[in-house]
Structure formats: structure tokens, C-alpha cells
Amino acid sequence: MASSSSSDRPQSDDLIYAFGASPGFDFASPGILFAARVSGLYRSFDAGKTWKLAYDSLGLQESLPTPAVAVFSNSKSKEQFEVFAGVSGGVLHSIDGGENWQIMRFGSPPPVVSALIISPNYVEDGILLAGTVEDGVFRSADRGSRWTAWNFGLLDLQVISLAVSPNFTEDETILVGTDSGVFRSTNGGRAWREVHLPVGYDPVLSLGISPHFGADRLVWAGTEANGLLVSSDEGESWEQVAIDQIRGPVNAILVSPEFIRNPDLLILQGEKLLISHDRGQSWGKWRENPILEQGVAAVFAPLGFGPQAPVLVGLSNGRTVTVR
């Protein structure tokens, strides 16, 4: 990341929560990257070399922490997409690449949005879900115009992570990771049922779903104290993965887009990136690169994470680097 003294550029200690990108982003051709940070949402037009705050049009007098970002497009056009940013009090929505924003407020007292997911069938159903720090899950079925808290059966309202089935149109399955475990919905997020984990109560920091979920029914959960869990029945039952190799918090889970052919998983365990090539049975360090020894806070792999694929990494010191 290029250094700068300008106040609309991230500082070196500005932690990154998550990344997003315009459709078809490939690091080589023009596109937009988004970084959700402690100080706000930033955009990059040069594949992450430089960043600028995306909230200029809001005229903010102070920083606006942005824990979550989600991007949707049903087109391969790099210009036609929608961006959603989760903030304190609600969700920001942009249809012009982050130039201008519509504010979608959730009411008072304002909840802090911690996670966002978009229905894979958003074009038809307009469904969005937002997880909040203390107020559970909010749901919109009209592209974000109106939001309602849907917490029936959700016994823990401290939401950390969300995941949606790629076959949502058919199975309506959504998973929520909370401060105490996992809850599951099979009716599109309108009601929830607690799933009992083999490790007892433990914060679930991350969730990952197989792109072939309809066939293999696989889902993974990254916990704070008990490593990685896997379910092969759509989240009904769980077991620990590689107990002797994965210890401590699993902050992110990335699943290979071609998981049937290449059963690779990449996880952020603490501040280290670990990879498995055998569906999670064995694990090793992902790529030997000195920059990764500085500690990783966020990872983004729009092209997958194979040997030749560039991957965007947010370091614990706030810097961003592309690892090739």
C-alpha cells in the first residue's frame, strides 16, 4: 500500500475486517476492490496498490467503522453491480460503485452490523440479511428498503458470521455463527434452530459452505477456541477437523470454487494461513512468503488460491499486499 498523509487514506494501523470486489475482478484488468476497515470503507482502482475512502459523498465529520461489505451482480459487466456496507445503525447501499450511498437505517437504538449476506437469487427475491453485534439478524426482502428483525429461535443475539446456501432458492438454508455456537434456518432466515456442537458453547468466528452444497451438503465453522468443525449434513451435526493441527481461532474459511475436482480449503488460523488439499484431513502452511510472517487479518481470493492465483491479503498492521 502506498503511504500517504491524506486523511481519506487508511493509516498503517487501520485494521481490515473484510474485502469485496466488482464482478469479474482478476487483478489484471480494471475493476474495483473494497476494503471494510475500522475507519470506513475504502476503494482501490489499481488492484490494491492505493486506497481512498469511499464515503466522501456522505460528508462525514468522523470515521465510520465498517465491519462488513458485500457485493452483488448478475452481470459480468464491471460497471453493473451493487455494494452494501454494514455500519453502526444499518446498511449503506450503492449502485454506482461506491460513489454515492443510500442509508438504510434499522431504528433506535442503532445496532452495529457485523456481517452481511446476499441471496444468490437476489435479482428475483431481493433478500438481504444482516447480522448485528447485540440485536440478532435483520432481514430485508425488498433490496434493503425495509428491514425487520427475525430472531425467532435465535437464542444468542450476538452474531459474528453468516453464510447462505448456493442453492438458496431450493433449500432456503442460512447459517449463523454467534458468540455461543451455530444456528440454522431452513426458511430463508425467518426462524432459527440451535445446532449442538461437539465442543460445547464456543464463538463461531467464520463459516464456509461448499459451492456444491446441494450435492455434498458440506459446511465448515471456525471457532474461537476449538479450531475447525465440519458438517456433512447441511449443518445438522458436526465434528472437529484435524484436532492435532488446528488450534485456537479460525477467523476465515475459503473453499475452492472447484471443490469437487480440487478439494482445497484455505483458513486463517489466528494470523496464519493454512491450506488443505484433501477436504481438511491434513494441513500445511500456505505459500512461503516473508510478508505473511507479519500476521494476516483478512484474505480475499476471487480467482481461488491455487499455485498460480494471486491473493489479496490484509496484514495485521493494516497494510494490504497481493501475494502471487
Phi, psi and omega in degrees: 000131178291139180281151181201150177262358182292140183289344180265015174243146183295145176273167188295337181256018183273096188299141178262129176271316187198162176241161170210173182204156175293159184298143178074012182297132184221015178073344184254319182260164183304142179183177182238131171258147175237139176233118177274120188232172175302323184265358179144189177262130181244153178240149173227133178254004182232042175061032173094005178288318178227153184227150176219144180301136182269000187259019182304320184292345180278345180061041183291144177264348178212170183294154180235092180308136185230092183287342187218146173217142178218141182235137179229141171205142172253017183226152175276357177295133180285351181260343187253093178200165179241144180240135176238134179236127179270126183224184175287120178105347180158211185231139172261142184231131178230139176246007181232039174075018179093012177285314182231153187225142169258134182266124178250101186272146181262355181105184185242142358291145187290121177282154176266121180282124183252341183205149180224140169223153180239135177302136174300340179254033185305324180302323182267317188260344177062026187269131174230147173230139179235126173269144182236164186292322184224000187239019175075216187250133172251144185230140173232136177244016179226042176065027173095002180293320179229142182233141179227138175288125178240092188237018178298120181086351179273098188280347178235114186269004178267092185271131180249321185217155179222150174212145182237142178295138174294344177256035187305325181301324181269315189257346178053033185268131176225141176243142177237130171261124183242186180291346182239352181159216185239138172236150188230138175238137175241018176228038172078019177092017179266343176207153188228153175226132180292138176253128182277126182264150181291347181260007183078205181280128180201135177303134178257105188278336185208155177224146176220139181237138178298139175294346178251036186306323181297333181261314185262344174062023186272138175213146181237150178228129177261121184260171180279320187243347187236029173067222188252137176244153177228146174233135177249015179226044174067024177096009178288311181228157189222157171216155180285149180250131172043061185302325183280350183249330184245112179232147178083194190289139172249104190271344179204148178227122175243132181249135179305134178295344177243054190297327179296317182275321179235091187283062184262142174231140174237128179234151171260101182258108190066244176245019182243146176261123179242146181233146174234137177253006185227047176065020175098007181286321179225153189223151176211173179293138178272110175060133176272105181213122183303331183295330182288341179290347178285348180101135184248136178249333182206152181217143183219123185228075183294339180254015186086184184227036175288179186303328184258357186274128173289142182230133178272129182237132172261119183278162182295340178271005177097347179286157173240139178221150173258119180262125182244000000 
